[in-house]
């Protein structure tokens, strides 16, 4: 049997697909050939260094890594933080999710069907506004380090909060006008599906949300996660020895979002449902951010000094592409052990025994749809092979 | 800057104008489509001139250089990296002109923003390198893994290692620009114990390289360097680490908005204290501004919105060589480094430790004195 090798790039890195089959994909293996061994540099360093190093795993979703790191260290210390600091952290992390989704739509997946530079400009316009909103609290974006165990380092005034609220309002209004409205109508999404069937790319139909979050409820216990090596330089993540899909679609299904449920009932977990869930999610997040900013009390402290303790902790948060897990062991103020499991390890796992969500979505489909189906999972290759 | 220089630049731009552009759209039309006026554009050009350290008489020339920026092809390689540098460039500063122009540059190959993918992308790269042999500007993002013959990074349909691809691309380049700390000095993957043997571009190729470090560097510094090459047809003046002087000539500390507090001996003693609320100097909570050469305090990030020190966290020294080891721990002053990382000593002497030490001693002395003046409550 001939094996067709296909290179997928523009996914913040590169993946190699080994496809069996002439017209239809009979079987596919997914390989990632970059490796940086990030966890290795953390060993023996001061625990605070993780806050600066971990975001550099990824320039796209680094803020989520920062958030996960700070939460993991705080769990070891049993630290308390103020409501205000919590709101700031949530706002910037959620803004990153919104920003990632827009960029994925217009820069990553859109060109698989429509090649027009206009759409890249559109994504840039939105993402720059969002980056600016994050920078108001965090100093810069990407790669900042304003979260520290015990709170945040910034101490904004009403002036900054006013600017932030105004920006969020503007972003939300433009999102509804130019990307997708509350009734899930999107001109660009319709255009994307002009020549692409909506029912292709069905995954495993098994969903998982692990992150401890105020917006999304979880349906699993992240202590049941295991990792296994696959044929390339990346690792698979399994829950209870099974593959599951994580990410916006999982979040919508587990949280029983009615609008996405309706589409799901019709198309199941196809490429269309997956894309709708990802493009619709920012609207929910922006609304939540607006609500949270109204609850803000600026007189609260930004930082409460935690007691440094030794111990181990494991935390999961919801990142743009799904559940992100960080695990640490601190001894003598130094990092003894660190492990990171990223969402792409769930969705883009590769196995010869049983298919992962992406393998399942690709198998049985026409080979010409490979690029679109593969990218609808929003792959982060640099995270995958950290 | 005399008349002769001005004349030389004019001639250079005239010569560039004769070269074919990518010709998709007229520049003024592009501005219009994105809601900018000619006036906005000239304002940006003036700001760029100031940043590059040129007299304002250069403003119209900068504008012209920007307009012909599509004549010089740019090939952008992504090696062992996080894409943060491209991200900084592509989304944070837009749609100001820095970005617009970058999108309008004749970008022959850029993994993230090009429309082509897979085999087609590979073809574009090959074609770009052949068609513009000896003329293209090569921008590299990411460190170069060298252990195990570079096999920690293989890419493309021919499973070429990052090192092989870089060597091939650099051979025929007119100028090589390392964008970000990883391609400049190895970056995060080169942190101790450097498992993949990651190195900076200048360490693996035999050609002059301009380093634009930062994690990530600001879009202004990247675009500024490219514009400089277009304007003068040569590489900008650099410091001892090959960084353009117009951007990396001063320390963060020199123009920091909290500098007055440093001089007055007013410090944040720990995060969240009264000093933090009042915006005092962050030296004692680990700011590396006094040892770091960059223009963040002047140019800021995200459309001049803010920068880390404004958000209350010290500078981490991200544009200095080997900062992952030599500047750590990031929340402790360098002077009382308690937790030296395994390789910090070994690497420190290869990178001008004397400069650090002299500055370090003076600054630590100042901070210590102020502690006597303002005892911790």
HADDOCK unambig.tbl for C-alpha pairs under 7 A between the chains (distance, minus, plus):
assign (segid A and resid 6 and name CA) (segid B and resid 118 and name CA) 6.87 0.50 0.50
assign (segid A and resid 7 and name CA) (segid B and resid 118 and name CA) 4.86 0.50 0.50
assign (segid A and resid 7 and name CA) (segid B and resid 156 and name CA) 6.65 0.50 0.50
assign (segid A and resid 7 and name CA) (segid B and resid 157 and name CA) 6.28 0.50 0.50
assign (segid A and resid 8 and name CA) (segid B and resid 117 and name CA) 6.76 0.50 0.50
assign (segid A and resid 8 and name CA) (segid B and resid 118 and name CA) 5.46 0.50 0.50
assign (segid A and resid 9 and name CA) (segid B and resid 111 and name CA) 6.85 0.50 0.50
assign (segid A and resid 9 and name CA) (segid B and resid 117 and name CA) 6.02 0.50 0.50
assign (segid A and resid 9 and name CA) (segid B and resid 118 and name CA) 6.23 0.50 0.50
assign (segid A and resid 10 and name CA) (segid B and resid 111 and name CA) 5.45 0.50 0.50
assign (segid A and resid 10 and name CA) (segid B and resid 112 and name CA) 4.65 0.50 0.50
assign (segid A and resid 12 and name CA) (segid B and resid 83 and name CA) 6.31 0.50 0.50
assign (segid A and resid 12 and name CA) (segid B and resid 112 and name CA) 6.75 0.50 0.50
assign (segid A and resid 33 and name CA) (segid B and resid 153 and name CA) 6.14 0.50 0.50
assign (segid A and resid 33 and name CA) (segid B and resid 154 and name CA) 5.81 0.50 0.50
assign (segid A and resid 34 and name CA) (segid B and resid 152 and name CA) 5.71 0.50 0.50
assign (segid A and resid 34 and name CA) (segid B and resid 153 and name CA) 4.65 0.50 0.50
assign (segid A and resid 34 and name CA) (segid B and resid 154 and name CA) 6.56 0.50 0.50
assign (segid A and resid 35 and name CA) (segid B and resid 152 and name CA) 5.50 0.50 0.50
assign (segid A and resid 35 and name CA) (segid B and resid 153 and name CA) 6.64 0.50 0.50
assign (segid A and resid 36 and name CA) (segid B and resid 189 and name CA) 5.96 0.50 0.50
assign (segid A and resid 36 and name CA) (segid B and resid 196 and name CA) 6.66 0.50 0.50
assign (segid A and resid 37 and name CA) (segid B and resid 195 and name CA) 6.99 0.50 0.50
assign (segid A and resid 41 and name CA) (segid B and resid 191 and name CA) 6.34 0.50 0.50
assign (segid A and resid 41 and name CA) (segid B and resid 192 and name CA) 5.97 0.50 0.50
assign (segid A and resid 41 and name CA) (segid B and resid 193 and name CA) 6.35 0.50 0.50
assign (segid A and resid 45 and name CA) (segid B and resid 341 and name CA) 6.36 0.50 0.50
assign (segid A and resid 46 and name CA) (segid B and resid 329 and name CA) 6.49 0.50 0.50
assign (segid A and resid 46 and name CA) (segid B and resid 339 and name CA) 6.72 0.50 0.50
assign (segid A and resid 49 and name CA) (segid B and resid 328 and name CA) 6.91 0.50 0.50
assign (segid A and resid 49 and name CA) (segid B and resid 329 and name CA) 5.96 0.50 0.50
assign (segid A and resid 49 and name CA) (segid B and resid 330 and name CA) 6.35 0.50 0.50
assign (segid A and resid 56 and name CA) (segid B and resid 82 and name CA) 6.42 0.50 0.50
assign (segid A and resid 57 and name CA) (segid B and resid 82 and name CA) 6.01 0.50 0.50
assign (segid A and resid 58 and name CA) (segid B and resid 82 and name CA) 4.45 0.50 0.50
assign (segid A and resid 58 and name CA) (segid B and resid 83 and name CA) 6.91 0.50 0.50
assign (segid A and resid 58 and name CA) (segid B and resid 84 and name CA) 6.85 0.50 0.50
assign (segid A and resid 59 and name CA) (segid B and resid 82 and name CA) 4.86 0.50 0.50
assign (segid A and resid 59 and name CA) (segid B and resid 83 and name CA) 5.16 0.50 0.50
assign (segid A and resid 59 and name CA) (segid B and resid 84 and name CA) 3.63 0.50 0.50
assign (segid A and resid 59 and name CA) (segid B and resid 87 and name CA) 6.75 0.50 0.50
assign (segid A and resid 60 and name CA) (segid B and resid 84 and name CA) 6.47 0.50 0.50
assign (segid A and resid 107 and name CA) (segid B and resid 113 and name CA) 6.86 0.50 0.50
assign (segid A and resid 111 and name CA) (segid B and resid 115 and name CA) 5.95 0.50 0.50
assign (segid A and resid 115 and name CA) (segid B and resid 115 and name CA) 6.10 0.50 0.50
assign (segid A and resid 124 and name CA) (segid B and resid 90 and name CA) 6.59 0.50 0.50
assign (segid A and resid 124 and name CA) (segid B and resid 91 and name CA) 5.07 0.50 0.50
assign (segid A and resid 124 and name CA) (segid B and resid 94 and name CA) 6.49 0.50 0.50
assign (segid A and resid 124 and name CA) (segid B and resid 95 and name CA) 7.00 0.50 0.50
assign (segid A and resid 125 and name CA) (segid B and resid 94 and name CA) 6.28 0.50 0.50
assign (segid A and resid 125 and name CA) (segid B and resid 95 and name CA) 5.85 0.50 0.50
assign (segid A and resid 127 and name CA) (segid B and resid 91 and name CA) 5.53 0.50 0.50
assign (segid A and resid 128 and name CA) (segid B and resid 91 and name CA) 4.80 0.50 0.50
assign (segid A and resid 128 and name CA) (segid B and resid 92 and name CA) 4.66 0.50 0.50
assign (segid A and resid 128 and name CA) (segid B and resid 93 and name CA) 6.02 0.50 0.50
assign (segid A and resid 128 and name CA) (segid B and resid 94 and name CA) 5.34 0.50 0.50
assign (segid A and resid 131 and name CA) (segid B and resid 92 and name CA) 5.66 0.50 0.50
assign (segid A and resid 131 and name CA) (segid B and resid 302 and name CA) 6.64 0.50 0.50
assign (segid A and resid 132 and name CA) (segid B and resid 302 and name CA) 5.45 0.50 0.50
assign (segid A and resid 132 and name CA) (segid B and resid 305 and name CA) 6.53 0.50 0.50
assign (segid A and resid 135 and name CA) (segid B and resid 302 and name CA) 6.82 0.50 0.50
assign (segid A and resid 135 and name CA) (segid B and resid 305 and name CA) 6.58 0.50 0.50
assign (segid A and resid 135 and name CA) (segid B and resid 306 and name CA) 5.95 0.50 0.50
assign (segid A and resid 136 and name CA) (segid B and resid 305 and name CA) 6.59 0.50 0.50
assign (segid A and resid 136 and name CA) (segid B and resid 306 and name CA) 6.34 0.50 0.50
assign (segid A and resid 137 and name CA) (segid B and resid 311 and name CA) 6.47 0.50 0.50
assign (segid A and resid 138 and name CA) (segid B and resid 308 and name CA) 6.92 0.50 0.50
assign (segid A and resid 138 and name CA) (segid B and resid 311 and name CA) 5.66 0.50 0.50
assign (segid A and resid 139 and name CA) (segid B and resid 306 and name CA) 4.88 0.50 0.50
assign (segid A and resid 139 and name CA) (segid B and resid 307 and name CA) 4.14 0.50 0.50
assign (segid A and resid 139 and name CA) (segid B and resid 308 and name CA) 4.29 0.50 0.50
assign (segid A and resid 139 and name CA) (segid B and resid 310 and name CA) 6.16 0.50 0.50
assign (segid A and resid 139 and name CA) (segid B and resid 311 and name CA) 4.75 0.50 0.50
assign (segid A and resid 140 and name CA) (segid B and resid 301 and name CA) 5.76 0.50 0.50
assign (segid A and resid 140 and name CA) (segid B and resid 302 and name CA) 6.47 0.50 0.50
assign (segid A and resid 140 and name CA) (segid B and resid 306 and name CA) 6.15 0.50 0.50
assign (segid A and resid 140 and name CA) (segid B and resid 307 and name CA) 5.17 0.50 0.50
assign (segid A and resid 140 and name CA) (segid B and resid 308 and name CA) 6.14 0.50 0.50
assign (segid A and resid 141 and name CA) (segid B and resid 92 and name CA) 6.82 0.50 0.50
assign (segid A and resid 142 and name CA) (segid B and resid 84 and name CA) 6.50 0.50 0.50
assign (segid A and resid 142 and name CA) (segid B and resid 88 and name CA) 6.33 0.50 0.50
assign (segid A and resid 144 and name CA) (segid B and resid 308 and name CA) 6.54 0.50 0.50
assign (segid A and resid 145 and name CA) (segid B and resid 313 and name CA) 6.86 0.50 0.50
assign (segid A and resid 146 and name CA) (segid B and resid 311 and name CA) 6.57 0.50 0.50
assign (segid A and resid 146 and name CA) (segid B and resid 313 and name CA) 5.85 0.50 0.50
assign (segid A and resid 153 and name CA) (segid B and resid 271 and name CA) 6.39 0.50 0.50
assign (segid A and resid 153 and name CA) (segid B and resid 272 and name CA) 6.99 0.50 0.50
assign (segid A and resid 153 and name CA) (segid B and resid 311 and name CA) 6.34 0.50 0.50
assign (segid A and resid 153 and name CA) (segid B and resid 312 and name CA) 4.75 0.50 0.50
assign (segid A and resid 153 and name CA) (segid B and resid 313 and name CA) 5.82 0.50 0.50
assign (segid A and resid 154 and name CA) (segid B and resid 311 and name CA) 4.46 0.50 0.50
assign (segid A and resid 154 and name CA) (segid B and resid 312 and name CA) 4.82 0.50 0.50
assign (segid A and resid 155 and name CA) (segid B and resid 277 and name CA) 6.37 0.50 0.50
assign (segid A and resid 301 and name CA) (segid B and resid 272 and name CA) 6.96 0.50 0.50
assign (segid A and resid 302 and name CA) (segid B and resid 272 and name CA) 6.05 0.50 0.50
assign (segid A and resid 303 and name CA) (segid B and resid 271 and name CA) 6.44 0.50 0.50
assign (segid A and resid 303 and name CA) (segid B and resid 272 and name CA) 4.62 0.50 0.50
assign (segid A and resid 304 and name CA) (segid B and resid 272 and name CA) 6.67 0.50 0.50
assign (segid A and resid 382 and name CA) (segid B and resid 82 and name CA) 5.94 0.50 0.50
